[in-house]
Amino acid sequence: MNLQLANKVIIVSGAAKGIGAGIVKLLAAESAIPIIVGRNEADNLKLLAEVETAGGKAWQFTAELSDPNASLETINTVLKKFDRIDGLVNNAGMNDGVGLEHGNYEGFMKSLHRNLVHYYLLAHHALPSLIKSKGAIVNISSKTAETGQGNTSAYAASNGGRNALTREWAVELLKYQIRVNAVVVAECMTPQYEKWIKTLSNPEEKLKEITSKIPLENRMTTPEEIANMVAFLLSSVSSHTTGQIIYVDGGYVHLDRALANA
């Protein structure tokens, strides 16, 4: 299927590794021009080289998006280089374990900036260009918004906010024909996830326990599977899809756990 993304300039935040990198590689394979936005220039450049070696086009900008000023700088720099923005994928963030019992105001607010505020700011600053292009926005979200996890109040709140903003923006931007959707991730093997599981005393046993609870094929979702849905939602092939919160999770959130071992 031709996703009609050729030469579309699409910003991907948190793009250097994991889900973001998977999205960048697929967009480049579809002949789009993904903009790699990440905090580590070396990681950005490594991914950029991979894309170019594979015959694709991309560009990178180094930014620490937890700094509110970085979002405007990112958008202005991309517009100076390309003079257009056709899509935005809000993906940057991390499960930073700011809980309720042992958390505090400073940590909670810092986490909101790390995980939610830049979703709003990137979209806000990109909006004039997206209006011109009738572009699309995809917000990457997490199961924690619905299932909870424990000891991660700020991250859960951020993802609840991501889902709410998805529906809010879909309504507000109808008049511009800008579509806004979210992709919810549950258990996906990324470098961040791999780093976390290695901190456990029994990583292999824990991973086996987790995958046993994923109904479809008892396995982790791959970044490529997330990327496939994101690319579809960015493309005109999904031209009548907006305001949707789509779970690419092997049935983890909504299917009966009893099915996992059926």
C-alpha atoms as an extended CHARMM CRD file, in Angstrom:
* protein
*
       262  EXT
         1         1  MET       CA              0.0000000000        0.0000000000        0.0000000000  PROA      1               0.0000000000
         2         2  ASN       CA              1.2800000000        3.4350000000       -0.9450000000  PROA      2               0.0000000000
         3         3  LEU       CA              0.9320000000        5.6290000000        2.1520000000  PROA      3               0.0000000000
         4         4  GLN       CA              1.4680000000        8.7710000000        0.0700000000  PROA      4               0.0000000000
         5         5  LEU       CA              4.0760000000       10.1320000000        2.4690000000  PROA      5               0.0000000000
         6         6  ALA       CA              6.7550000000       10.9650000000       -0.0990000000  PROA      6               0.0000000000
         7         7  ASN       CA              8.6400000000       14.1590000000        0.7930000000  PROA      7               0.0000000000
         8         8  LYS       CA              6.3750000000       14.8650000000        3.7830000000  PROA      8               0.0000000000
         9         9  VAL       CA              8.3160000000       16.6210000000        6.5520000000  PROA      9               0.0000000000
        10        10  ILE       CA              7.3730000000       14.8820000000        9.7890000000  PROA      10              0.0000000000
        11        11  ILE       CA              8.7950000000       15.7610000000       13.2030000000  PROA      11              0.0000000000
        12        12  VAL       CA              9.3510000000       12.8050000000       15.5460000000  PROA      12              0.0000000000
        13        13  SER       CA             10.2750000000       13.6570000000       19.1370000000  PROA      13              0.0000000000
        14        14  GLY       CA             12.2480000000       11.2170000000       21.2580000000  PROA      14              0.0000000000
        15        15  ALA       CA             13.3130000000        9.7560000000       17.9380000000  PROA      15              0.0000000000
        16        16  ALA       CA             16.8490000000        8.4750000000       18.3930000000  PROA      16              0.0000000000
        17        17  LYS       CA             16.0610000000        5.1020000000       19.9460000000  PROA      17              0.0000000000
        18        18  GLY       CA             13.2900000000        2.5900000000       20.5610000000  PROA      18              0.0000000000
        19        19  ILE       CA              9.8170000000        3.4130000000       19.3090000000  PROA      19              0.0000000000
        20        20  GLY       CA             10.9160000000        6.7820000000       17.9200000000  PROA      20              0.0000000000
        21        21  ALA       CA             13.7060000000        5.2020000000       15.8910000000  PROA      21              0.0000000000
        22        22  GLY       CA             11.2960000000        2.5900000000       14.5520000000  PROA      22              0.0000000000
        23        23  ILE       CA              8.9710000000        5.3600000000       13.4070000000  PROA      23              0.0000000000
        24        24  VAL       CA             11.7970000000        7.3020000000       11.7760000000  PROA      24              0.0000000000
        25        25  LYS       CA             13.0580000000        4.2700000000        9.8430000000  PROA      25              0.0000000000
        26        26  LEU       CA              9.6020000000        3.3900000000        8.5360000000  PROA      26              0.0000000000
        27        27  LEU       CA              8.7980000000        6.9590000000        7.5260000000  PROA      27              0.0000000000
        28        28  ALA       CA             12.1000000000        7.1770000000        5.6670000000  PROA      28              0.0000000000
        29        29  ALA       CA             11.3460000000        3.8600000000        3.9440000000  PROA      29              0.0000000000
        30        30  GLU       CA              8.0410000000        5.4140000000        2.8390000000  PROA      30              0.0000000000
        31        31  SER       CA             10.0500000000        8.2990000000        1.2880000000  PROA      31              0.0000000000
        32        32  ALA       CA              9.0300000000       10.8450000000        3.9030000000  PROA      32              0.0000000000
        33        33  ILE       CA             11.5910000000       13.1670000000        5.5120000000  PROA      33              0.0000000000
        34        34  PRO       CA             11.4840000000       12.4050000000        9.2390000000  PROA      34              0.0000000000
        35        35  ILE       CA             13.0160000000       14.9860000000       11.5660000000  PROA      35              0.0000000000
        36        36  ILE       CA             14.8800000000       13.2090000000       14.3650000000  PROA      36              0.0000000000
        37        37  VAL       CA             14.4700000000       15.2360000000       17.5650000000  PROA      37              0.0000000000
        38        38  GLY       CA             16.3560000000       13.9330000000       20.5830000000  PROA      38              0.0000000000
        39        39  ARG       CA             18.4540000000       15.1430000000       23.4700000000  PROA      39              0.0000000000
        40        40  ASN       CA             21.6700000000       13.3470000000       22.4950000000  PROA      40              0.0000000000
        41        41  GLU       CA             23.2920000000       14.5160000000       19.2610000000  PROA      41              0.0000000000
        42        42  ALA       CA             25.4730000000       11.4120000000       18.9370000000  PROA      42              0.0000000000
        43        43  ASP       CA             22.4160000000        9.1600000000       19.0880000000  PROA      43              0.0000000000
        44        44  ASN       CA             20.5920000000       11.3690000000       16.5950000000  PROA      44              0.0000000000
        45        45  LEU       CA             23.4970000000       11.2720000000       14.1570000000  PROA      45              0.0000000000
        46        46  LYS       CA             23.8480000000        7.5060000000       14.4740000000  PROA      46              0.0000000000
        47        47  LEU       CA             20.2170000000        7.0140000000       13.4670000000  PROA      47              0.0000000000
        48        48  LEU       CA             20.5500000000        9.5920000000       10.7090000000  PROA      48              0.0000000000
        49        49  ALA       CA             23.4870000000        7.6380000000        9.2780000000  PROA      49              0.0000000000
        50        50  GLU       CA             21.4640000000        4.4040000000        9.3940000000  PROA      50              0.0000000000
        51        51  VAL       CA             18.6070000000        6.0180000000        7.4980000000  PROA      51              0.0000000000
        52        52  GLU       CA             20.8920000000        7.4750000000        4.8590000000  PROA      52              0.0000000000
        53        53  THR       CA             22.7990000000        4.2160000000        4.4410000000  PROA      53              0.0000000000
        54        54  ALA       CA             19.4630000000        2.5120000000        3.7620000000  PROA      54              0.0000000000
        55        55  GLY       CA             18.7830000000        5.0620000000        1.0300000000  PROA      55              0.0000000000
        56        56  GLY       CA             16.3460000000        7.2580000000        2.9320000000  PROA      56              0.0000000000
        57        57  LYS       CA             16.2450000000       10.9370000000        3.8070000000  PROA      57              0.0000000000
        58        58  ALA       CA             16.1070000000       12.4380000000        7.2870000000  PROA      58              0.0000000000
        59        59  TRP       CA             17.3870000000       15.3420000000        9.3310000000  PROA      59              0.0000000000
        60        60  GLN       CA             18.1750000000       15.8070000000       12.9930000000  PROA      60              0.0000000000
        61        61  PHE       CA             17.8850000000       18.4810000000       15.6490000000  PROA      61              0.0000000000
        62        62  THR       CA             19.2230000000       18.1600000000       19.1650000000  PROA      62              0.0000000000
        63        63  ALA       CA             16.8720000000       19.4300000000       21.8640000000  PROA      63              0.0000000000
        64        64  GLU       CA             16.0820000000       18.8120000000       25.5120000000  PROA      64              0.0000000000
        65        65  LEU       CA             12.3220000000       19.0740000000       25.3090000000  PROA      65              0.0000000000
        66        66  SER       CA             11.8090000000       19.2090000000       29.0720000000  PROA      66              0.0000000000
        67        67  ASP       CA             13.0030000000       22.8130000000       28.6170000000  PROA      67              0.0000000000
        68        68  PRO       CA              9.8940000000       24.7300000000       27.4510000000  PROA      68              0.0000000000
        69        69  ASN       CA             11.9860000000       26.9740000000       25.1940000000  PROA      69              0.0000000000
        70        70  ALA       CA             13.2840000000       23.9880000000       23.2250000000  PROA      70              0.0000000000
        71        71  SER       CA              9.9430000000       23.2820000000       21.5500000000  PROA      71              0.0000000000
        72        72  LEU       CA              9.7600000000       26.6800000000       19.8710000000  PROA      72              0.0000000000
        73        73  GLU       CA             13.4220000000       26.4450000000       18.8850000000  PROA      73              0.0000000000
        74        74  THR       CA             12.7880000000       23.0270000000       17.3470000000  PROA      74              0.0000000000
        75        75  ILE       CA              9.8480000000       24.2030000000       15.2580000000  PROA      75              0.0000000000
        76        76  ASN       CA             11.5720000000       27.3960000000       14.1210000000  PROA      76              0.0000000000
        77        77  THR       CA             14.6920000000       25.4940000000       13.0900000000  PROA      77              0.0000000000
        78        78  VAL       CA             12.7230000000       22.9230000000       11.1010000000  PROA      78              0.0000000000
        79        79  LEU       CA             10.7560000000       25.6540000000        9.3310000000  PROA      79              0.0000000000
        80        80  LYS       CA             13.9340000000       27.5540000000        8.5180000000  PROA      80              0.0000000000
        81        81  LYS       CA             15.3600000000       24.4030000000        6.9300000000  PROA      81              0.0000000000
        82        82  PHE       CA             12.2770000000       23.0290000000        5.1460000000  PROA      82              0.0000000000
        83        83  ASP       CA              9.6660000000       25.8200000000        5.2030000000  PROA      83              0.0000000000
        84        84  ARG       CA              6.9210000000       23.2980000000        5.9840000000  PROA      84              0.0000000000
        85        85  ILE       CA              5.7210000000       20.7270000000        8.4930000000  PROA      85              0.0000000000
        86        86  ASP       CA              3.3720000000       17.9830000000        7.3360000000  PROA      86              0.0000000000
        87        87  GLY       CA              3.1430000000       15.9000000000       10.4760000000  PROA      87              0.0000000000
        88        88  LEU       CA              4.0630000000       15.7050000000       14.1470000000  PROA      88              0.0000000000
        89        89  VAL       CA              4.6860000000       12.5900000000       16.2080000000  PROA      89              0.0000000000
        90        90  ASN       CA              4.8340000000       13.3690000000       19.9250000000  PROA      90              0.0000000000
        91        91  ASN       CA              6.8020000000       10.5140000000       21.4430000000  PROA      91              0.0000000000
        92        92  ALA       CA              9.5010000000       11.8120000000       23.8180000000  PROA      92              0.0000000000
        93        93  GLY       CA              9.2780000000       10.8850000000       27.4810000000  PROA      93              0.0000000000
        94        94  MET       CA             10.0900000000        8.2260000000       30.0220000000  PROA      94              0.0000000000
        95        95  ASN       CA              8.5380000000        6.3290000000       32.9060000000  PROA      95              0.0000000000
        96        96  ASP       CA             10.4440000000        8.0800000000       35.6660000000  PROA      96              0.0000000000
        97        97  GLY       CA              8.8280000000        6.5380000000       38.7410000000  PROA      97              0.0000000000
        98        98  VAL       CA              7.5190000000        9.6880000000       40.4370000000  PROA      98              0.0000000000
        99        99  GLY       CA              4.9410000000        8.1730000000       42.7700000000  PROA      99              0.0000000000
       100       100  LEU       CA              2.4690000000        9.4690000000       45.3130000000  PROA      100             0.0000000000
       101       101  GLU       CA              3.7110000000        8.1720000000       48.6490000000  PROA      101             0.0000000000
       102       102  HSD       CA              7.3650000000        9.0280000000       48.1400000000  PROA      102             0.0000000000
       103       103  GLY       CA              7.0500000000       11.7380000000       45.5010000000  PROA      103             0.0000000000
       104       104  ASN       CA              7.0700000000       15.5310000000       45.8400000000  PROA      104             0.0000000000
       105       105  TYR       CA              5.8850000000       18.6390000000       44.0310000000  PROA      105             0.0000000000
       106       106  GLU       CA              9.2020000000       19.3370000000       42.3220000000  PROA      106             0.0000000000
       107       107  GLY       CA              9.5600000000       15.8180000000       40.9850000000  PROA      107             0.0000000000
       108       108  PHE       CA              5.9490000000       15.6920000000       39.8270000000  PROA      108             0.0000000000
       109       109  MET       CA              6.1840000000       18.9670000000       37.9200000000  PROA      109             0.0000000000
       110       110  LYS       CA              9.5400000000       18.0300000000       36.4090000000  PROA      110             0.0000000000
       111       111  SER       CA              8.0070000000       14.7850000000       35.1590000000  PROA      111             0.0000000000
       112       112  LEU       CA              5.0690000000       16.6150000000       33.5870000000  PROA      112             0.0000000000
       113       113  HSD       CA              7.5460000000       18.7510000000       31.6500000000  PROA      113             0.0000000000
       114       114  ARG       CA              9.4760000000       15.6560000000       30.6380000000  PROA      114             0.0000000000
       115       115  ASN       CA              6.4020000000       13.7340000000       29.5230000000  PROA      115             0.0000000000
       116       116  LEU       CA              3.4730000000       16.0150000000       28.6880000000  PROA      116             0.0000000000
       117       117  VAL       CA              4.1260000000       19.7500000000       28.4310000000  PROA      117             0.0000000000
       118       118  HSD       CA              6.2530000000       19.4990000000       25.2840000000  PROA      118             0.0000000000
       119       119  TYR       CA              3.4520000000       17.5420000000       23.5590000000  PROA      119             0.0000000000
       120       120  TYR       CA              1.3550000000       20.6980000000       23.8680000000  PROA      120             0.0000000000
       121       121  LEU       CA              4.1750000000       23.1070000000       23.0400000000  PROA      121             0.0000000000
       122       122  LEU       CA              5.3840000000       21.2950000000       19.9160000000  PROA      122             0.0000000000
       123       123  ALA       CA              1.8280000000       21.0730000000       18.6040000000  PROA      123             0.0000000000
       124       124  HSD       CA              1.1210000000       24.7110000000       19.5060000000  PROA      124             0.0000000000
       125       125  HSD       CA              4.1860000000       26.0560000000       17.7270000000  PROA      125             0.0000000000
       126       126  ALA       CA              3.8070000000       23.7270000000       14.7300000000  PROA      126             0.0000000000
       127       127  LEU       CA              0.1210000000       24.5060000000       14.2750000000  PROA      127             0.0000000000
       128       128  PRO       CA              0.3670000000       27.4110000000       11.7830000000  PROA      128             0.0000000000
       129       129  SER       CA              2.4150000000       25.2000000000        9.4760000000  PROA      129             0.0000000000
       130       130  LEU       CA              0.1610000000       22.1880000000       10.0080000000  PROA      130             0.0000000000
       131       131  ILE       CA             -2.8310000000       24.3410000000        9.0990000000  PROA      131             0.0000000000
       132       132  LYS       CA             -1.1750000000       25.2000000000        5.7830000000  PROA      132             0.0000000000
       133       133  SER       CA             -0.3550000000       21.5800000000        5.0040000000  PROA      133             0.0000000000
       134       134  LYS       CA             -3.5300000000       20.0770000000        6.5210000000  PROA      134             0.0000000000
       135       135  GLY       CA             -1.1430000000       17.8200000000        8.3610000000  PROA      135             0.0000000000
       136       136  ALA       CA             -1.6760000000       15.2090000000       11.0430000000  PROA      136             0.0000000000
       137       137  ILE       CA             -0.6430000000       14.7050000000       14.6620000000  PROA      137             0.0000000000
       138       138  VAL       CA             -0.0200000000       11.3680000000       16.3660000000  PROA      138             0.0000000000
       139       139  ASN       CA              0.5220000000       11.2290000000       20.1210000000  PROA      139             0.0000000000
       140       140  ILE       CA              2.2680000000        8.1830000000       21.5640000000  PROA      140             0.0000000000
       141       141  SER       CA              0.6870000000        7.1910000000       24.8650000000  PROA      141             0.0000000000
       142       142  SER       CA              0.9690000000        4.4120000000       27.4320000000  PROA      142             0.0000000000
       143       143  LYS       CA             -1.2350000000        1.8070000000       29.0990000000  PROA      143             0.0000000000
       144       144  THR       CA             -0.4930000000        3.4890000000       32.4440000000  PROA      144             0.0000000000
       145       145  ALA       CA             -3.1730000000        6.0830000000       31.6380000000  PROA      145             0.0000000000
       146       146  GLU       CA             -5.8000000000        3.3530000000       32.0080000000  PROA      146             0.0000000000
       147       147  THR       CA             -4.3490000000        0.4400000000       33.9240000000  PROA      147             0.0000000000
       148       148  GLY       CA             -2.1860000000        2.2080000000       36.4670000000  PROA      148             0.0000000000
       149       149  GLN       CA              1.1180000000        0.6600000000       37.4200000000  PROA      149             0.0000000000
       150       150  GLY       CA              2.0370000000        1.8240000000       40.8990000000  PROA      150             0.0000000000
       151       151  ASN       CA              4.6750000000        4.3620000000       41.9240000000  PROA      151             0.0000000000
       152       152  THR       CA              4.3940000000        6.3170000000       38.7030000000  PROA      152             0.0000000000
       153       153  SER       CA              1.7830000000        9.0120000000       39.3400000000  PROA      153             0.0000000000
       154       154  ALA       CA              3.3810000000       11.6580000000       37.1560000000  PROA      154             0.0000000000
       155       155  TYR       CA              3.8770000000        9.3780000000       34.1560000000  PROA      155             0.0000000000
       156       156  ALA       CA              0.3370000000        8.0220000000       34.4510000000  PROA      156             0.0000000000
       157       157  ALA       CA             -1.0320000000       11.5540000000       34.7000000000  PROA      157             0.0000000000
       158       158  SER       CA              1.0060000000       12.5900000000       31.6670000000  PROA      158             0.0000000000
       159       159  ASN       CA             -0.3840000000        9.7580000000       29.6000000000  PROA      159             0.0000000000
       160       160  GLY       CA             -3.9130000000       10.5010000000       30.7260000000  PROA      160             0.0000000000
       161       161  GLY       CA             -3.2100000000       14.0370000000       29.5430000000  PROA      161             0.0000000000
       162       162  ARG       CA             -1.8860000000       12.7920000000       26.2140000000  PROA      162             0.0000000000
       163       163  ASN       CA             -5.1020000000       10.8650000000       25.6070000000  PROA      163             0.0000000000
       164       164  ALA       CA             -7.2690000000       13.8100000000       26.6440000000  PROA      164             0.0000000000
       165       165  LEU       CA             -5.3260000000       16.2240000000       24.4410000000  PROA      165             0.0000000000
       166       166  THR       CA             -5.7250000000       13.8600000000       21.5110000000  PROA      166             0.0000000000
       167       167  ARG       CA             -9.5040000000       14.0840000000       21.6940000000  PROA      167             0.0000000000
       168       168  GLU       CA             -9.4710000000       17.8060000000       22.5280000000  PROA      168             0.0000000000
       169       169  TRP       CA             -7.2080000000       18.6840000000       19.6020000000  PROA      169             0.0000000000
       170       170  ALA       CA             -9.1950000000       16.4650000000       17.2350000000  PROA      170             0.0000000000
       171       171  VAL       CA            -12.2520000000       18.5840000000       18.0600000000  PROA      171             0.0000000000
       172       172  GLU       CA            -10.4970000000       21.9490000000       17.9750000000  PROA      172             0.0000000000
       173       173  LEU       CA             -8.7120000000       21.2510000000       14.6940000000  PROA      173             0.0000000000
       174       174  LEU       CA            -11.6530000000       19.8390000000       12.7440000000  PROA      174             0.0000000000
       175       175  LYS       CA            -12.1000000000       23.1940000000       11.0630000000  PROA      175             0.0000000000
       176       176  TYR       CA             -8.5770000000       22.9360000000        9.6460000000  PROA      176             0.0000000000
       177       177  GLN       CA             -8.9720000000       19.2960000000        8.5590000000  PROA      177             0.0000000000
       178       178  ILE       CA             -6.0650000000       18.3510000000       10.8060000000  PROA      178             0.0000000000
       179       179  ARG       CA             -6.4570000000       14.8260000000       12.1070000000  PROA      179             0.0000000000
       180       180  VAL       CA             -5.2250000000       13.9150000000       15.6050000000  PROA      180             0.0000000000
       181       181  ASN       CA             -4.9190000000       10.3770000000       16.9350000000  PROA      181             0.0000000000
       182       182  ALA       CA             -3.0460000000        8.4980000000       19.6490000000  PROA      182             0.0000000000
       183       183  VAL       CA             -1.2790000000        5.1510000000       19.6940000000  PROA      183             0.0000000000
       184       184  VAL       CA             -1.1800000000        3.4680000000       23.0980000000  PROA      184             0.0000000000
       185       185  VAL       CA              1.7790000000        1.2480000000       23.9270000000  PROA      185             0.0000000000
       186       186  ALA       CA              1.7070000000       -1.4620000000       26.5870000000  PROA      186             0.0000000000
       187       187  GLU       CA              4.6640000000       -3.8590000000       26.6390000000  PROA      187             0.0000000000
       188       188  CYS       CA              7.1600000000       -2.9440000000       23.9090000000  PROA      188             0.0000000000
       189       189  MET       CA             10.8120000000       -3.9530000000       23.9190000000  PROA      189             0.0000000000
       190       190  THR       CA             12.8480000000       -0.7640000000       23.7110000000  PROA      190             0.0000000000
       191       191  PRO       CA             16.3190000000        0.1210000000       25.0420000000  PROA      191             0.0000000000
       192       192  GLN       CA             14.6530000000        1.8990000000       27.9700000000  PROA      192             0.0000000000
       193       193  TYR       CA             12.5200000000       -1.1540000000       28.7530000000  PROA      193             0.0000000000
       194       194  GLU       CA             15.5190000000       -3.4740000000       28.4180000000  PROA      194             0.0000000000
       195       195  LYS       CA             17.5460000000       -1.2710000000       30.7610000000  PROA      195             0.0000000000
       196       196  TRP       CA             14.7410000000       -1.3760000000       33.3380000000  PROA      196             0.0000000000
       197       197  ILE       CA             14.2750000000       -5.1180000000       33.2680000000  PROA      197             0.0000000000
       198       198  LYS       CA             17.9960000000       -5.6980000000       33.7210000000  PROA      198             0.0000000000
       199       199  THR       CA             17.8160000000       -3.8540000000       37.0480000000  PROA      199             0.0000000000
       200       200  LEU       CA             15.6420000000       -6.6550000000       38.4390000000  PROA      200             0.0000000000
       201       201  SER       CA             17.0950000000       -9.5990000000       40.3250000000  PROA      201             0.0000000000
       202       202  ASN       CA             15.3880000000      -12.0710000000       37.9810000000  PROA      202             0.0000000000
       203       203  PRO       CA             15.0990000000      -10.3480000000       34.5780000000  PROA      203             0.0000000000
       204       204  GLU       CA             14.5310000000      -13.4420000000       32.4420000000  PROA      204             0.0000000000
       205       205  GLU       CA             11.8790000000      -14.8080000000       34.7860000000  PROA      205             0.0000000000
       206       206  LYS       CA             10.1480000000      -11.4250000000       34.9900000000  PROA      206             0.0000000000
       207       207  LEU       CA             10.1240000000      -10.9970000000       31.2080000000  PROA      207             0.0000000000
       208       208  LYS       CA              8.6260000000      -14.4600000000       30.7900000000  PROA      208             0.0000000000
       209       209  GLU       CA              5.9410000000      -13.5730000000       33.3490000000  PROA      209             0.0000000000
       210       210  ILE       CA              5.1080000000      -10.3320000000       31.5150000000  PROA      210             0.0000000000
       211       211  THR       CA              4.9150000000      -11.8740000000       28.0580000000  PROA      211             0.0000000000
       212       212  SER       CA              2.7500000000      -14.7150000000       29.3540000000  PROA      212             0.0000000000
       213       213  LYS       CA              0.0630000000      -12.0960000000       30.1030000000  PROA      213             0.0000000000
       214       214  ILE       CA              0.0150000000      -10.6400000000       26.5790000000  PROA      214             0.0000000000
       215       215  PRO       CA             -2.9110000000      -12.4420000000       24.8980000000  PROA      215             0.0000000000
       216       216  LEU       CA             -1.7690000000      -12.3020000000       21.2650000000  PROA      216             0.0000000000
       217       217  GLU       CA              1.1820000000      -14.6710000000       20.7910000000  PROA      217             0.0000000000
       218       218  ASN       CA              2.5070000000      -14.1240000000       24.3410000000  PROA      218             0.0000000000
       219       219  ARG       CA              5.1740000000      -11.7200000000       23.1350000000  PROA      219             0.0000000000
       220       220  MET       CA              6.2190000000       -8.0910000000       23.3720000000  PROA      220             0.0000000000
       221       221  THR       CA              5.0360000000       -5.5630000000       20.8140000000  PROA      221             0.0000000000
       222       222  THR       CA              7.8630000000       -4.4420000000       18.5230000000  PROA      222             0.0000000000
       223       223  PRO       CA              8.7400000000       -0.8140000000       17.7340000000  PROA      223             0.0000000000
       224       224  GLU       CA              8.0760000000       -1.6420000000       14.0870000000  PROA      224             0.0000000000
       225       225  GLU       CA              4.4910000000       -2.6000000000       14.8930000000  PROA      225             0.0000000000
       226       226  ILE       CA              3.9710000000        0.7340000000       16.6310000000  PROA      226             0.0000000000
       227       227  ALA       CA              5.5840000000        2.4900000000       13.6600000000  PROA      227             0.0000000000
       228       228  ASN       CA              3.2500000000        0.7790000000       11.2000000000  PROA      228             0.0000000000
       229       229  MET       CA              0.2070000000        2.2230000000       12.9430000000  PROA      229             0.0000000000
       230       230  VAL       CA              1.7750000000        5.6650000000       13.3000000000  PROA      230             0.0000000000
       231       231  ALA       CA              2.6360000000        5.8390000000        9.6020000000  PROA      231             0.0000000000
       232       232  PHE       CA             -0.9100000000        4.8080000000        8.6840000000  PROA      232             0.0000000000
       233       233  LEU       CA             -2.4080000000        7.5080000000       10.9270000000  PROA      233             0.0000000000
       234       234  LEU       CA             -0.0960000000       10.1550000000        9.4640000000  PROA      234             0.0000000000
       235       235  SER       CA             -0.9910000000        9.2180000000        5.9080000000  PROA      235             0.0000000000
       236       236  SER       CA             -3.9350000000       10.2810000000        3.7900000000  PROA      236             0.0000000000
       237       237  VAL       CA             -4.8580000000        6.5950000000        3.5950000000  PROA      237             0.0000000000
       238       238  SER       CA             -6.4330000000        7.1320000000        7.0430000000  PROA      238             0.0000000000
       239       239  SER       CA             -8.1900000000       10.2620000000        5.8130000000  PROA      239             0.0000000000
       240       240  HSD       CA            -11.3840000000        9.7990000000        7.8740000000  PROA      240             0.0000000000
       241       241  THR       CA             -9.7580000000        8.7430000000       11.1390000000  PROA      241             0.0000000000
       242       242  THR       CA             -9.4560000000       11.3360000000       13.8950000000  PROA      242             0.0000000000
       243       243  GLY       CA             -9.8660000000       11.5280000000       17.6540000000  PROA      243             0.0000000000
       244       244  GLN       CA             -9.0340000000        7.8450000000       18.0250000000  PROA      244             0.0000000000
       245       245  ILE       CA             -7.0060000000        6.2420000000       20.8090000000  PROA      245             0.0000000000
       246       246  ILE       CA             -5.6720000000        3.0560000000       19.2670000000  PROA      246             0.0000000000
       247       247  TYR       CA             -4.0800000000        0.2520000000       21.2570000000  PROA      247             0.0000000000
       248       248  VAL       CA             -1.2390000000       -1.6150000000       19.5880000000  PROA      248             0.0000000000
       249       249  ASP       CA             -0.6290000000       -3.9910000000       22.4610000000  PROA      249             0.0000000000
       250       250  GLY       CA             -1.4900000000       -7.5700000000       21.5350000000  PROA      250             0.0000000000
       251       251  GLY       CA             -4.7240000000       -7.2250000000       23.4900000000  PROA      251             0.0000000000
       252       252  TYR       CA             -2.9050000000       -6.5200000000       26.7610000000  PROA      252             0.0000000000
       253       253  VAL       CA             -5.1530000000       -3.7500000000       28.0820000000  PROA      253             0.0000000000
       254       254  HSD       CA             -8.6080000000       -4.8840000000       27.0840000000  PROA      254             0.0000000000
       255       255  LEU       CA             -8.6530000000       -8.6540000000       26.6250000000  PROA      255             0.0000000000
       256       256  ASP       CA             -9.2680000000      -11.0530000000       29.4970000000  PROA      256             0.0000000000
       257       257  ARG       CA             -5.9710000000      -12.1870000000       31.0180000000  PROA      257             0.0000000000
       258       258  ALA       CA             -7.3360000000      -15.7230000000       31.0600000000  PROA      258             0.0000000000
       259       259  LEU       CA             -6.9610000000      -15.7170000000       27.2690000000  PROA      259             0.0000000000
       260       260  ALA       CA             -3.2070000000      -15.3270000000       27.5380000000  PROA      260             0.0000000000
       261       261  ASN       CA             -2.7220000000      -18.9160000000       28.6300000000  PROA      261             0.0000000000
       262       262  ALA       CA             -5.6900000000      -20.3990000000       26.8380000000  PROA      262             0.0000000000
